[in-house]
Amino acid sequence: MAVDLTSAGVPEPDTHDLVRPRARLRAGWVGSFRASTRGMIGLGLLALIVLACLVGPVLSAHDPQVVDPVARLAPPSGSHWLGTDQFGRDVLTRMLDGGRASLLVAAAVTTISVVIGAFLGLISAMYAKVDGPVMRFLDALMAFPSVLLAIALMARLGPSIGNVIAALSLVAIPGFARLVRSSALVVKSTPYMELARVLDLRLPTLMVRYLLANSMSPLILAATFGAASVILAEAALSFLGAGLPTSVPTWGSMLNDGQTYLRNAWWLAVAPGAILSLLLLSLNMIGDALRDAFDPRSERI
């Protein structure tokens, strides 16, 4: 039941005041991130790779699936900037075309795992009866090595981009759920949450406007590093032959093919390995800059 603070001589507080410190904090970390040289370099590198993967295959004069036996294992040249593979296919075009699949998987898995993980974490933090069963189920998932669990799921489901997204999402959800739960439990015990209960705010408002909103900083940071882990996991699955179908050129499958010709056709493995390393580097640079921006005690770059 709501308490009438006005009749007791206490002016009714403005609930918007509970949000203003959060808005100032948001403006602070955005400004700190913009001032970070490392963060802006990582963001620019990420944007360049994403743009190249999106428009590169469209603008390329080579088809990633066309076989040209005459140009088999051709070294880098003016006509093939990164050479050709064992079937005469252009490596640069295939690398950029495969990048779209990797970026799609990373974006989908990160979004799905963050949304579902945040929901499970909030529900567990708000309801003690739900907390035990949900957390024990997530603990059981986390008991398995993530790559082995993803391989087992792919062996059962079969190779397709939807199955890869489903398998990697199931592996990533427990980490986000436990992160949101721990942050929400801390926020739940703060004085302004008690004030929100006194004001008789609805449960969805409490969960979204206060618990989730005050857990966004660690969630954004975890999502940034999580996206890098997803890209690496997808490449590992493709490298082991348990990822996307063989008809889809992926960086992992290109690395697997390139190891056979590493002595006489080094570009087959170096090209996809280099762009994969640059993408992971950009995401980690962004994550480091965000970590510094969210932590007021850290040194700014």
C-alpha positions as CSV (number, residue, x, y, z in Angstrom):
1,M,0.0,0.0,0.0
2,A,1.3,3.4,-0.9
3,V,2.2,5.9,1.9
4,D,0.9,9.5,1.7
5,L,4.1,11.5,2.3
6,T,2.4,14.8,1.7
7,S,-0.1,14.4,4.6
8,A,2.8,13.6,6.9
9,G,4.4,16.9,6.1
10,V,7.0,15.5,3.7
11,P,7.0,16.9,0.2
12,E,6.5,14.3,-2.4
13,P,9.8,13.6,-4.2
14,D,10.1,13.9,-7.9
15,T,10.7,10.5,-9.3
16,H,12.6,12.0,-12.2
17,D,15.3,13.0,-9.8
18,L,16.1,9.3,-9.5
19,V,16.9,9.3,-13.2
20,R,18.9,12.5,-13.5
21,P,22.1,11.1,-11.8
22,R,22.0,8.2,-14.3
23,A,21.6,10.6,-17.2
24,R,24.7,12.6,-16.0
25,L,26.6,9.4,-15.6
26,R,25.6,8.4,-19.1
27,A,26.8,11.7,-20.5
28,G,30.1,11.3,-18.5
29,W,31.0,7.9,-19.9
30,V,30.2,8.8,-23.4
31,G,32.4,11.9,-23.2
32,S,35.2,9.8,-21.6
33,F,34.9,7.2,-24.4
34,R,35.1,9.9,-27.0
35,A,38.2,11.3,-25.4
36,S,39.9,7.8,-25.4
37,T,42.3,7.5,-28.3
38,R,42.3,3.7,-28.0
39,G,38.5,3.6,-28.1
40,M,38.2,5.8,-31.1
41,I,40.8,3.9,-33.0
42,G,39.0,0.6,-32.2
43,L,35.7,2.1,-33.2
44,G,37.1,3.4,-36.5
45,L,38.8,0.0,-37.3
46,L,35.5,-1.8,-36.5
47,A,33.5,0.5,-38.7
48,L,36.1,0.0,-41.6
49,I,35.9,-3.8,-41.3
50,V,32.1,-3.8,-41.1
51,L,31.8,-1.5,-44.1
52,A,34.3,-3.5,-46.2
53,C,32.4,-6.8,-45.4
54,L,29.1,-5.2,-46.3
55,V,30.0,-3.5,-49.6
56,G,33.2,-5.3,-50.6
57,P,31.6,-8.4,-52.2
58,V,29.0,-6.2,-53.9
59,L,31.7,-4.0,-55.5
60,S,34.1,-6.8,-56.3
61,A,34.5,-8.0,-59.9
62,H,35.0,-11.6,-58.7
63,D,32.3,-14.1,-57.6
64,P,33.3,-15.8,-54.4
65,Q,31.8,-19.2,-55.6
66,V,33.2,-19.2,-59.2
67,V,35.9,-21.8,-59.8
68,D,38.8,-20.9,-62.1
69,P,41.3,-23.8,-62.4
70,V,43.7,-21.7,-64.5
71,A,44.2,-19.2,-61.6
72,R,44.6,-21.9,-59.0
73,L,46.8,-20.8,-56.1
74,A,47.8,-17.6,-57.8
75,P,49.8,-15.2,-55.5
76,P,48.6,-11.7,-54.7
77,S,48.5,-9.5,-57.8
78,G,46.7,-6.6,-59.4
79,S,43.8,-8.8,-60.5
80,H,43.7,-10.8,-57.2
81,W,44.8,-8.6,-54.4
82,L,45.1,-11.4,-51.9
83,G,45.6,-14.2,-54.4
84,T,43.4,-17.2,-55.1
85,D,42.7,-20.5,-53.3
86,Q,43.1,-24.1,-54.4
87,F,40.1,-23.8,-56.7
88,G,41.0,-20.5,-58.2
89,R,38.5,-18.4,-56.2
90,D,39.4,-14.9,-55.2
91,V,40.5,-14.9,-51.5
92,L,39.7,-11.2,-50.8
93,T,36.1,-11.6,-52.1
94,R,35.6,-14.8,-50.2
95,M,37.1,-13.3,-47.0
96,L,34.8,-10.2,-47.2
97,D,31.8,-12.4,-48.1
98,G,32.4,-14.7,-45.2
99,G,32.8,-11.7,-42.9
100,R,29.1,-10.9,-43.4
101,A,28.2,-14.3,-42.0
102,S,30.5,-13.9,-39.0
103,L,29.2,-10.4,-38.3
104,L,25.6,-11.6,-38.6
105,V,26.2,-14.4,-36.2
106,A,28.0,-12.2,-33.7
107,A,25.2,-9.5,-33.8
108,A,22.4,-12.0,-33.5
109,V,24.0,-14.1,-30.7
110,T,25.0,-11.0,-28.7
111,T,21.5,-9.5,-29.0
112,I,19.7,-12.7,-28.2
113,S,21.9,-13.6,-25.3
114,V,21.8,-10.1,-23.8
115,V,18.0,-9.9,-24.0
116,I,17.3,-13.3,-22.6
117,G,20.1,-13.2,-20.1
118,A,19.0,-9.8,-18.8
119,F,15.4,-11.0,-18.5
120,L,16.4,-14.2,-16.6
121,G,18.8,-12.1,-14.4
122,L,16.1,-9.6,-13.5
123,I,13.5,-12.3,-12.8
124,S,15.9,-14.1,-10.6
125,A,16.8,-11.0,-8.7
126,M,13.2,-10.0,-8.1
127,Y,11.7,-13.4,-7.2
128,A,13.5,-15.6,-4.7
129,K,11.4,-18.7,-5.6
130,V,12.5,-18.4,-9.3
131,D,16.1,-17.6,-8.4
132,G,17.1,-21.1,-7.3
133,P,15.9,-23.2,-10.3
134,V,17.0,-20.7,-12.9
135,M,20.5,-20.2,-11.5
136,R,21.0,-23.9,-11.0
137,F,20.0,-24.6,-14.6
138,L,22.4,-21.9,-15.8
139,D,25.1,-23.3,-13.6
140,A,24.6,-26.7,-15.2
141,L,25.1,-25.1,-18.7
142,M,28.3,-23.3,-17.5
143,A,29.7,-26.5,-16.2
144,F,30.4,-27.6,-19.7
145,P,33.2,-26.0,-21.7
146,S,31.6,-23.5,-24.1
147,V,33.2,-24.7,-27.3
148,L,32.5,-28.4,-26.5
149,L,28.9,-27.7,-25.7
150,A,28.5,-25.7,-28.9
151,I,30.0,-28.6,-30.9
152,A,27.7,-31.1,-29.3
153,L,24.7,-28.9,-30.1
154,M,25.8,-28.4,-33.7
155,A,26.3,-32.2,-34.1
156,R,22.7,-32.7,-33.0
157,L,21.1,-29.8,-34.9
158,G,23.1,-29.9,-38.1
159,P,25.1,-27.1,-40.0
160,S,23.1,-24.0,-40.6
161,I,23.4,-20.3,-39.7
162,G,20.3,-20.5,-37.5
163,N,21.6,-23.5,-35.6
164,V,24.9,-21.8,-35.1
165,I,23.1,-18.7,-33.6
166,A,21.0,-21.0,-31.4
167,A,24.0,-23.0,-30.1
168,L,26.2,-20.0,-29.4
169,S,23.3,-18.1,-27.8
170,L,22.6,-20.9,-25.4
171,V,26.3,-21.0,-24.4
172,A,26.4,-17.2,-23.9
173,I,23.1,-16.6,-22.0
174,P,24.3,-17.9,-18.5
175,G,27.1,-15.3,-18.3
176,F,24.9,-12.3,-19.0
177,A,22.1,-13.6,-16.7
178,R,24.5,-14.0,-13.8
179,L,26.0,-10.6,-14.5
180,V,22.6,-8.8,-14.5
181,R,21.4,-10.8,-11.5
182,S,24.4,-9.7,-9.4
183,S,24.1,-6.1,-10.5
184,A,20.3,-6.1,-9.9
185,L,20.7,-7.5,-6.4
186,V,23.1,-4.7,-5.5
187,V,20.7,-2.1,-6.9
188,K,17.7,-3.7,-5.2
189,S,19.1,-3.0,-1.7
190,T,19.8,0.7,-2.3
191,P,17.8,3.4,-0.6
192,Y,16.2,4.8,-3.8
193,M,14.8,1.4,-4.6
194,E,13.1,1.5,-1.1
195,L,11.8,4.9,-2.1
196,A,10.5,3.5,-5.4
197,R,8.6,0.8,-3.5
198,V,7.1,3.4,-1.1
199,L,5.9,5.3,-4.2
200,D,4.1,2.1,-5.2
201,L,5.7,2.0,-8.6
202,R,4.7,-0.9,-10.8
203,L,6.9,-4.0,-11.0
204,P,7.8,-3.5,-14.7
205,T,8.8,0.0,-14.0
206,L,11.0,-1.1,-11.1
207,M,12.7,-3.8,-13.2
208,V,13.3,-1.8,-16.4
209,R,13.7,1.8,-15.2
210,Y,15.8,1.1,-12.1
211,L,17.2,-2.4,-11.9
212,L,18.0,-2.8,-15.6
213,A,19.0,0.8,-16.2
214,N,21.5,0.7,-13.4
215,S,22.9,-2.5,-14.7
216,M,23.5,-1.2,-18.2
217,S,27.2,-0.3,-17.7
218,P,28.5,-3.8,-16.9
219,L,26.0,-5.2,-19.4
220,I,27.3,-3.0,-22.3
221,L,30.9,-3.8,-21.3
222,A,30.2,-7.6,-21.2
223,A,28.4,-7.4,-24.5
224,T,31.4,-5.8,-26.2
225,F,33.8,-8.5,-25.0
226,G,31.1,-11.1,-25.6
227,A,30.8,-10.2,-29.3
228,A,34.5,-10.8,-29.7
229,S,34.1,-14.2,-28.0
230,V,31.2,-15.1,-30.3
231,I,33.2,-14.3,-33.4
232,L,36.1,-16.4,-32.1
233,A,33.8,-19.3,-31.2
234,E,32.1,-19.2,-34.6
235,A,35.5,-19.3,-36.3
236,A,36.5,-22.2,-34.1
237,L,33.4,-24.1,-35.1
238,S,33.9,-23.5,-38.8
239,F,37.6,-24.4,-38.5
240,L,36.5,-27.8,-36.9
241,G,33.9,-28.3,-39.6
242,A,31.0,-28.0,-37.1
243,G,29.8,-24.5,-38.0
244,L,28.1,-23.0,-41.0
245,P,27.6,-25.1,-44.2
246,T,30.6,-25.6,-46.4
247,S,28.9,-23.6,-49.1
248,V,29.3,-20.4,-47.0
249,P,32.8,-19.1,-46.9
250,T,33.8,-18.3,-43.3
251,W,37.1,-17.2,-41.8
252,G,37.3,-20.4,-39.8
253,S,36.9,-22.7,-42.8
254,M,39.3,-20.6,-44.9
255,L,41.9,-21.0,-42.1
256,N,41.3,-24.7,-42.1
257,D,41.8,-24.9,-45.9
258,G,44.8,-22.6,-45.7
259,Q,46.8,-24.7,-43.3
260,T,47.2,-27.4,-46.0
261,Y,48.9,-24.9,-48.3
262,L,50.7,-22.9,-45.7
263,R,54.2,-23.6,-47.2
264,N,53.5,-22.6,-50.9
265,A,50.4,-20.5,-50.5
266,W,50.7,-18.5,-47.3
267,W,48.0,-16.0,-48.2
268,L,45.3,-18.5,-47.8
269,A,45.7,-18.6,-44.1
270,V,47.2,-15.2,-43.5
271,A,44.4,-13.2,-45.0
272,P,41.5,-14.5,-43.0
273,G,43.7,-14.8,-39.9
274,A,44.7,-11.1,-40.2
275,I,41.2,-9.7,-40.6
276,L,39.9,-12.0,-37.7
277,S,42.7,-10.6,-35.5
278,L,42.0,-7.0,-36.5
279,L,38.3,-7.4,-35.7
280,L,39.0,-9.0,-32.3
281,L,41.6,-6.2,-31.6
282,S,39.1,-3.5,-32.5
283,L,36.4,-5.0,-30.2
284,N,38.9,-5.4,-27.3
285,M,40.1,-1.8,-27.7
286,I,36.5,-0.6,-27.6
287,G,35.9,-2.8,-24.5
288,D,39.0,-1.5,-22.7
289,A,37.9,2.1,-23.5
290,L,34.4,1.5,-22.2
291,R,35.8,-0.1,-19.0
292,D,37.9,3.0,-18.4
293,A,34.9,5.2,-19.1
294,F,32.6,3.3,-16.7
295,D,35.2,3.2,-13.9
296,P,35.6,6.7,-12.4
297,R,38.8,5.6,-10.6
298,S,40.6,4.5,-13.8
299,E,43.1,6.7,-15.7
300,R,41.7,8.2,-18.8
301,I,43.7,8.0,-22.1
